[in-house]
Amino acid sequence: MASPSEAAAGSDGEAQAVFRGITDDVSRVALEPSPAPEVTVIEKLATWQSRHSKIPFEMFDLARDADEARRMDKLRHIYHRGQDLAWDGRAVLAELIATHGGIRVAPEHAGAVARVFEIILWGELAAWKISAELARELVPLEARMAATAQAHDEARHFYVMYDYLRALGYTPTRIDPYSQRVLDLTLGARSLVHKLLGMQLMLETIALTIFAEVRESRVEPVLSDLLRYYEKDEARHVGLGTQFLPTLMKQQTPLEAAETMLFQLRLVFWATASLKAMEADLHTLGIAAPRLIERGKRIQGRAYGEMWQQLGGEPPSSEWINRFLSGVDAAVFPGVGVAVDLPGRLRRFVDGVRAPLPT
């Protein structure tokens, strides 16, 4: 029989052996690689289909330089500013009608007001559609926010203008084919650059010009005061184009840049035809087309100037394009009731090309 000391020593040895066996097993387990989890067929299918997601997960992965970061910050500000300045269209229109004792317009002006602002009405619907598309298609968060704010504004502009025209006693129907072509061309644009250029820098600036001229004419007090609200909103909308277009235009290939210029020329052609169709009604309201054109050029010039600054400067071809368009305007708009033969129009074209550009 073993002595107590021998038994204790034997027990310690057995315990140490057991401990060493356990630690060896743990070491082997730790060193051996874990088996890869089995990937199910459903997981493979989900992973494959997720490649085509419409959710822009890369939204926060976009690299930005300091200049672009500043522009994105301005776009974010456009959204928040739009929220701060949002106005209740129904309440504002009702208040203005009550303040002025109803809509008061001379009978000889009523038809012209209705026809001009019917074009504005459908233009607001087009702007609503396009801004909603931009809110869906633009990737940077700040640009989406600005487009979303614009869609909200355009919806309000559309229904308030409809309510105003109904209060005027007019039911909107169709517009002239030239103005419709301007809207259809912009609505049908497949390129984000074309949509932003057409809506933000072309149509919005045209609308701003008409709003300012009609407001100052005081041809109808309710409308004049209502247009102040529209002008504040539209001025923000132009900012989406001037701040975000440079980002997209820097990514264009030479072919895409040429297509953009062609799109712009087509839009200018139909916008000129649209203005010619409106000229008689504008004249009835005391607005001369040449004066409206010059004012519009100044507004557009400021918007384009801000965009060119973001792109490193105005392209050399811009001045000659603007001079050519000034010549066209001079030839096409000699004045309502002014008869000008073909040689006279050619002389007006040459004089328009040579004239100083608006600043």
Summary of the structure (lengths in Angstrom):
residues: 359
radius of gyration: 32.8
end to end distance: 117.5
largest distance: 138.7
contacts: 1058
relative contact order: 0.09
helix: 78%
strand: 0%
